[in-house]
Amino acid sequence: MKKLFFILTVSLFFSCKSKKVVTTTLPINEQTEETTKEAENALEEKPAAPYVKLNLNAVKSAQKLKAYELGKRLLNTCNTSKFKPYTTAEATPSVINNITIDAISKICTRYRQYYGEFIDLKLAEIYQLTDDQTTVYRYKALYSKKVANKELRVYMDTTNRMSAIKTMDWENQYVVKRK
């Protein structure tokens, strides 16, 4: 018993012995300090965001209504099979030239098959692109089939004409996709 007590005491003594920590200081040269300051300054200067989210109430209701009607007119074509072409007061010439009856009929055939009948648009968000001041109206497209999860983006330029229109799968987070 005495031997066991002696062994435990010795082992306890060696296990509690503190270890010496060796520390050395590294010299700091001036170039390292300058580089660190430059990196900190670069972090403080944040790049300008490519877009700014606008409050839904901050945009004039007439502008929201115009974007809504232009987008709804295009998607309603799938239900009625009649498309009233955009005028130069409503859309830019590039939009007018790119929206053809053939292109619309292809899209409508596919959308009616997968998503059902178009019901309405629900305004989700409004963004303004900082480079050219284009306003992007982001709508959630509602269809008769519940599996439909589509988005319609109507791009309005500074003259309040539609400069682009896009339909895509709905994403909860806004992702910048150029016209």
N, C-alpha and C positions, 0 to 999 in steps of 0.2 A: 504494500500500500504506500509506503514511503517512496519507493521508486516511481510509482505512478504520479504521485504528487510532485515529485522533483521534475519529472519529464514535462508535465503540464506547465509548471512554473517557468521552466526554461523556454519552452515553446511560446508561451505567452509573452515573455520578455523579448524574444527575437521578433515576434510578429508585430509588436507595438513600436518597435524602433522606427523613428521617422527617417525618411530618406532625404538626402540633400538634393535640392533642385539646382541645377546649374543653369544660370541665365547669362546670356551674352547680349550685348547691345550691338545692333548693326548700324553702321554709319549711314546717315541720310544725306544724299547729295542734293544739290540745288535743282538739278534737272528733274529728279523724281518729284520734288515739291511743286515745280511749275507744271508738270504733266498732270498731277493730281488736281491742281487748281483749274486747269483747262477742262478737265473732265467734269468737274463739278459745275463749271459755268455752262458747259454744253447740256448738262442735265436740266439746269434751270431754264434754259431757253427751249421751250417746247415748240415743236413745229406746229404751224397753223393747221387746224382741223380742215379736212376737205369739205365739210358741211356743218351746218348749224341746225339743231332741232328747234322748230318754232312752236310756240303755244298755239293750239287749235283756235283759241279765241283771238289771237293777235292778228290773224289773217282776215282780210275783209270777206264778208259772207258772199259778196258778188263774185269774187275770185274763186272761192271754194265751190260755189254753185256752177260756175262755168267749167271748171275742171271735172266736176262730177258728171255734168251733162255730156261732155265730150267723151269721157270714158264709158259712160253707160250706153251712149249711142253705138259705140263700137261693139260692146259685148251683147247688146240687145239684138244686134243683127243676127246672132245665132238663133234667136227665138223666132224672129219675124222673116228672116231671109231677105230683108230689104235694108239696104244701106244708103243713107243720105250722105253724100260726099261732104267733106269739110271744105269750107270756104277759106279764102286767103285771110279773112279777118279772124278766123278761128284757129288756123294752123299755119305753120310755115310751109313753104313749097316742097321741102324735102319730105315732110310727113304726108302731104297730099299725094305726091308722086309714089311713095312707097306703099301706101295702103290701097291695094288693088282688090277687086272682087275675088280673083282666084286665090290670093293669099288668105283672105278672110274666110272663104268657103272651106279651105283646107283646115284652118284652125277650128272653125265651128264644128266641122264633122268630128274631129277628134275630141273636142271639149264636150259635145253633147253625148258622145258615146261613154266617156269616162266620168263626167261630172254631172250630167243631166241638164236640166233647163236652168238658164241663168235667171236669178231672182233679183238681186240688187247689189249695190256697192256700199260698203261701210268704211267711212274715213277713219283711218287708224292713226296716221302721223303725217306731219308736214315738215319737210326739210328744205333748207336753202343751201345750194352749193356755193362755196365761197369764191371759186375762181371766176364764174361767169354770172353769178346772181340768179341762176335758174332755180325755180321753186319746184320741188318734187312733192306731189300729192300721192300718198301711199294708201291704197284702198285694199280692203279685204273683200274679195269677190265671193258672193254667196250663191251657191248652186243648190239644186233640189236634192242631189245625193250628198250625204253627210261626209263622204270620203274626200270631197273636194276641199282642198286647202290651197287656194290660189290667191295671188296678189296681182293688182294692177297698179302700175306707176304711171302717172301723168306728169310730164315735164312741161312746165310753163315758163316761157322766157320773160324778159323784162317788159316786153310790149304786151304781155298777157295773152300770148298766142301759144298754142301747144307746139312744142319743139320736138317732142318724142312721146311715144307711148309704148309701154312694155307690159307683158304679162309673164309671170313666173311663179314658181312654187313659193308658198308663204314661208317666211323665216321670221321668228320672233324678234331677232336682232336685226337692225337695219344694216345692210351691207351695201356699200357704194358700188353700184354697177352703172357704168357710163351708158349714155344713150346709144 
